[in-house]
Amino acid sequence: MFTHLLRAGLLAAASIDTASALSQISVKGAKFFAEGEQFFLKGVAYQGTPADPLVNTTQCQEDAALMKTIGTNSIRVYHVDAGQNHDGCMRAFDDAGIYLWLDMDTFNTSINQADPTWTEAQFSDFSDVMDAFQSYDNLGGLWIANEAITDLSGSLTAPYLKAAVADMKSYMSAKKYRTIPIGYSAADIAELRPMLQNYLACGSDYSESIDFFGLNSYEWCGDATYNTSGYSNLQALAEGYSIPIFFSETGCNVPEPRTFGDQAAIFGPEMTNTWSGSIIYEWVQETNNYGIVTYPNNLIYEDAPVPLQPDFDTLSSVWKDVKPSGVAESGYTPSLSAPACPSATGGWQVNGNVPLPTLGTSVINAVAASVKPTAVAAPTSTTSSTTSVARAASTKTSETSETSKSSTMGSTTVAAAATTTSATASASTSKAAGQLAAVPAMGGGLLWLLGLLL
């Protein structure tokens, strides 16, 4: 009975205030803006299974309505099926005041350090995702990759990431789409700070650089503070960064219950002038115990979401208490220059602004001129598009195996076993290494890498 009442209430709430659409998010200097005001993300990771979570309109309405009650204004989705119709779900989240931050890679086309490539096949799939979502005003931004570099040895992957950014921006221009921000979501690898974030944003050619940088960090656990958590170090490395930076995954779950203590710092005076918010990992409860809701009968994304306590109410309370003070777009003049391209060091192996392995204008223009199939109709019933928690534990959102999210505070490391939705997940201060999925080398990628090494 409770479930049916909650379902009815959420759907009723979702039908209210649907007259106005969200304004598009833009990047100006180091800040996001929407409707002339600075935009800070209060988001949740929304996926959990290999199924596309943005095709079932009824389910999206229920989830969006509950998200709205705690102040959510963003969701992060790691993989979608570009061939499906997403109109209903995107409208549901738009009506709830929620933007989408979407990865462009698919289950088979992610960029990773085991065998870094940027191929025509990858570009084709990325362009399909851009085509499918570019018309939605509540598409906040696109990710070029999630944790493609997972440890100190992976820095030679970075030029492939930048090449992908350059080609996707060229494609966006060729298709005459609006300017959609493109960013990268990084594992929190202490040895690569701040070289990776600076490299992806460096140089005078903005058509080759990311528009925003996301950091997946689980350093702040339990009763940690701004200083003991390591956030003061993250702030120091982000000061003066010329593009928006935010936490694309956060929310340590050890010890339980979760405190979400970092939110007060992220949205407070210590960090709010530099950071643009955070995305909490994650919405749905899985075997990794990071979720803030569950669903009836141990299913994922089927029927009305049920808040998990006390974590759901804790996050709601924390977000209600934090009120970041932003600036009006009309009164903001960017004054920061792009960072210098880092030189090769003992850990960072990319020397300066090296030539990128882009695909070339002929490839971009050919794909832009091609006619693509129309998306299939979106379902309204949940029965055909959901997966049980048991399946999700063995077949995750992406090509990862078991990983763990960890936090290092002083000499004590706190780790929680996790099966993540990240493409590959490891970091010295966030996640332990999982099994990498290799992408076959194509299009001369290995030859380019050999030339760079020589």
N, C-alpha and C positions, 0 to 999 in steps of 0.2 A: 504493500500500500504506500509506504513512504517513498519508494522509488518512483511509483507512478505519479504521486503528487509533486515530487521534485521535478520530474520530467515535464509535467504540465506547466509548472511555474517557470522553468527555464525557457521553454518555448514561448510562453506569453511575454516574458521579458525580452526575448530576442526580437519580437515583432514590434516593439516600441521604438520610436525615434529612428525611423528608417528613411526619412526624407532626404537627408543630406549625406553626400559621400565625403570621405576623407580627402583632404588635400594631399597632393604628392609631396614626398619628402625630398628635399634638396640638400646638397652639401655646399657650404660656404666657409672657406678656410678650414678651421679645425672643429666645426660644429655642424650639426644637423638642424634644419629648420622645416617647419610645417605651419602653414597659415601665418607666416610672419613672425612666429615665436620659436625659440630654441626647443628642440625635441630631445628628450631623454628617454631611452628605452627602459621599460619595465616589462620584461618578456619572459616567456617560458618555452623550453624546447618541446616541440609538439610532433612526435613521431612514434617511436616505440616498436614498430613492426616493419617488415619490408613493404607492406601495403601502403599505397599512396593515401595519406590521411586527409586529402583535400578533394575527395570526389563524392562523399556522401553528405548531401545538403542537410538532412535532418540531424545527423550526428554533429556536424559542424555548428549548427545553430545551438544545440544543447551545450557543447563545449564552450563556444564563444560567450554564451550568456553567463555561464558560471565564471569564466575568466574575467568578464567585465566586473563582476561583483568585488573582486579583490584589486582592481585597478590595473589589470594587464592592458598594455597598449601594443604589444608585439608578440609574435610567435616566430620561432625558428623551425623550419622544416628542412630535413637533410636530403630527402630524395622524393621525387614525384615521377609519375608516368605522364610524359608530355602529350601522349595520345588521348588522354582522358579529358573530359570537360570539367572545368573547375569553377564555372560561373557561380553556381549556388553557394559553394563554400566560401569563395572570395567575397561574395555579397554578404554572407552571414558574418564574417569577421569584420568587414567594412562597417556594417550596421552596428557592431559592438565597439567600434573605435579602435580596431586592432590591425596593425600592419604586419605584413609577411616579409621575413628575411629568408631567402631561399637559396639553397645550394644548386648550382647548375649541373654538377656531375651526376651520373647515373650509377647504378650498381656495378657497371662494367667499365666505366670511363674515368674513374677518379685518377688524379695525378698522385703518385706516391714515390718515395725515395728508393724503394727496392729496385725499381726500373723506371726512372723518370722519363716520360715522353710527353710530347704534345703533338698529336696526330690529327689527320683529317677526320678520322672516325670520332675522336673525342670532340673535336670542334663541331661536327655535325650534331652530336647529341646535346652539347651545350647550347647550340643555336636553337634546337627544338624547344628546350626549356624556356629560353628567352622569348621565343615566338609565342609560346603558350601563355606567358604571364605578363608580357610587356604592357598590355592594354589596361591592366588593373591599377587604378590609382593608389590602392593600398599595398602595392608591392613597394616595400621600403628600400630594399636593396637585394643584390645577388651576390652569392659567394662563389669565388673561383675554385675554392677547395677548402676542405676541413682537415687540419692536422696532416697535410701532405708530408711535412717534415716532422719526424717523431723523435729524433735524438741528434746528438752533436754531429754525427757523420752525414747528415742529410742535407747540408747546405747547398750542395751542387744541384739540388732540385729547384732552388729558388728561381733561376732564369727561366725554367719551364713555366712556373707560375706566372711570371711577369709576361712571358710570351702569350700565354692564354689570355691574360688581361688585355694586352694590346690587340689581339685578334678579335676578342669579343667586343671591344670598344669600336674597332673598325667595322664590325658587322652591324652593331647598333647604329652607327652613322650611315652605313650603306642602306639600311632598311628605313632610315629616317624615323627611328623610334625616339621617344623622349629620352633625356639623359637620365639613365637609371644608374645609381651608384653601384660600383662593383668593389668587393672587398675580399679579404682573406681571413680565415679563422685559424689561429695558431695554437699549437700545444705550448704549454708554459715551460720552455727549456731555458734554464738559467744561463747556460753556457753560450746561448745564441742571442741573449739580450745585450744591447738593443739592435744588433746588426740586422736581424731578419726584418723587423718592423721598419727600420730605416732603409734597407735595400729596396723593399717593395714600394716605398713611397719616394725614393730618391730620383734625382735627375730633373732636367728642365722640361722634358717631354711628358706632359700629363696624360697623353694618350697611351702611355706605356705603364703608368703607375696606378696602384690601387687608390680608391676614393675613401676607404675607411679600413681600419684594422681591428680585428676582434681577437681577444685573448681568452683561451680556455684555462681557467685557474681555479684550483681548489685549495689554496693555501690557508684561507681563513676558516679555522675549525673551532667549534665549541666556544670557550671563553677567551679566544685570542683577541688581541688588540691591533690597532692600526700599525704599531711598530713590531710586535712579536709575530704577526702573521706574515710579514714580508711585504704588505701593501705599501708601506712607506718607500720601499725600494722600487716597486712598480711605478709609483707616482713619480719618483725622481727620474726614472728612465723615460717617462712619457711626457714630462714637461717640455714644452717647446715643439712638440710633434705637430706637424703642419696640417694633418687631416684628422677627422674624428677617430677616436679610439674608445672601445668599450669592452666589457667582459661578455664574450659570446657564449660562454658556459661558466657557471659558478654555482656554489651551494654545497659545501662539504656536508656529509651526512654522518660524520663520526666526531664526537659521540652523539648518540640519539638522546632526546629529540633534537632536530635541527634548530639552529638559532637564527640563521640568515643575518648574522651580526655584521657582515661586510656591507650590507645595504646602506646602513647609516653613514658609513665612510664614503662609499661610492657617490651617494647623493648629497653628501654634506660638504662643509667648507674645505676639508682636506683634499678632495679630489674632483669636486663638481666643476671646477673651472677647466679641467683637463679631460675628464672622462665623460662619456655620453650615455652612461647607464649600464644595464646588465641584463642578461638572459639567464634565468634560473633553470638548471638541469634537474628535473624534467617534469612534464605534466603528468604522464601516466605512470603508475606503479608497475615496476617489473622486478625481476629477481635481484637487481642491484640495489633496491630500496632507496631510489632517489625520487620517486613519484610523489605528487601531492594529491592525486585523485586515483580512485580505482573504479572498476565497472562491475555490474552484476555478473555472477556466474564465472568469475575469473577470466572474462573476455576483455579484449582491448578495443576501445572505440566501438562499443555496442551498448546502446541504451543510455540512460542518464548517468553522468559522472557523479561519483560519490566522494566528497572530500575526505581525505585522510587526516586524522587529527593526532597530535596537535599541530602538525607541520603546516597544514592548509591555513588555519587561523593565524598561526604565527607569521607566515608570510604576508597575509592580508593586513595584519596589524602593523607590521614593519613598514610595508609600502604606504599605508595610510599616514604614518608618522613622518615619512621623508618627503619633503617638498623642495626639490632642487630649485635654486634661483638661477634662471637663465637670462639671456639677453634677447632683445628684439632684433630681428634681422635688419631692420632699417638703421639701427644704431650700432651695428657691428661692422668693423672694417678689419679684414684679415691682415695680420702683420707678420706672420711666420713664414719663413722660406722653407722650401723642400729640404729635407736632410741631405747631407753629403753622402754619396755612395760609399759604403764601407770598404776598406782595403782588406785583403786576405790576411788572416791571422792564424794562430795555431789551431783554432776551431772553425772559424768562418773561412770557407775556401773560395769564395767568389770575390775576385779582385776588381772592385770598382764597377763602373757601368758597362759591363761586357755586352757584346752583340747578343741579341735574343734569337732563339730558334723559332721565329714566327713562321706562319704558313705562306704568307705572301698575299698580295691584293687579288691575284687571279683566283685563288681558292676562295677567298672571302666573297668576292663578287659573284662567283658561280653559285655558291650556296645561297647568297642573298637573292639571286634572281630565280631560284628554283621554286616550284609550286609544291607546297607540302599538303598532306592529307588533313581533312577536317577532323577535329576532335570528336570522339564519341560522346553520346549523351551521358550526363552524370546520373548515378542512381540516387534514389531517395530513401532506400531501405538499407539497414546496416548489415543484413544477414550475409550479403555476398562479398563484403569487403573488409571483414575483420578477421583477426587471428588470435588464438589463445595465448595466454602467458607462457604456457609450456612450449609452444612453437617459437615464441619470441625469444625464449632463453637460448634456443639453439640456432635460430636463423635471424640475425639482427638486421637493423635498418641498413647497414652497409656490410662491407666485406671483412669485418673484424671478428676475432675470437675473443675469449675471456681477457679482460683487462682489469686494472684497478686504478681508482682515483686515490691519490694520496696527498697528504699535506705535511711539509717539514717545518717544524717550529723548534728552533734551537737544535738540540741533539736528539729530539724525539720525532719519529715519523709515524703518523697515523694513517693507516691504509684501510680502505673498504673495498671488498671485491665488487667489481662492476662489469656488466656487459654493456658497452656504450653504443650510442648511435653514431659515433664519430667514424670517419672513414678509416683511419688507423689511429691508435691512441696510445701515446706514451710521452712522458716528460719527466725530467728529473724532479720537478716540484709539483707535478699534477697527476699524471697517469703513468702506470707501468706499461712497458712495451707489450703490445699484442702481436699477433701473427700478421704479417704484411701480405696484402694481395697484390700480385704482380700484374702489370698491364703489359701486354706484348709490345715490344719495340717496333715502331713503324715510322716511316717518313724521315729516316736519317737521323733520328734522335741520338742514337749511340755515337754516330760519327761526329755530331756536333759536340757531344760531351767529351769525346776523345780529343777533339781540337782544342777545347777549353783547357783541358788538363795539360796539353803540350804547350 
